[in-house]
Amino acid sequence: LDEATSALDTESERHIQAALDHVMKGRTTLVIAHRLSTIEKADMILVMDAGQIVERGTHTELLAQNGYYARLHAMGLDEPAPVGAV
């Protein structure tokens, strides 16, 4: 899934994400996401930079590494930008 909920408002995204969580349970699913909240429940997260995998692990493991993923999380990239934000 490539940014399956990127164009949705927060409420619609919540409903779609709940349905996707149900459908993906027990299956291997590849999800491409810029919004970290979309992937934080994943069994394995691969963090890419400039086409290279720079980190891998669970959400908790990646935060503990205090690397690229943790910096993105700290910058607030786990929440959608407000409408009209540049």
KAHU-V497247 format. One line per field, one symbol per residue. phi: phi as a letter, one per 30 degrees, with the letter a starting at -180 (. if undefined). psi: psi as a letter, one per 20 degrees, with the letter a starting at -180 (. if undefined). A space follows every 50 residues. Layout:
BEGIN
phi: ???
psi: ???
END
This chain:
BEGIN
phi: .chdcdccdedddeddddddedddeibdbcbcbcddddcddddbccccbh icdcaaldeddddddhceeddddddidcbdddeidc
psi: pnlhjhjqrggggggghggggghipjqpppppqhohhhiiiqhppppqpk jqoiqqarggghghikbgghggghikjjqqqqpiq.
END
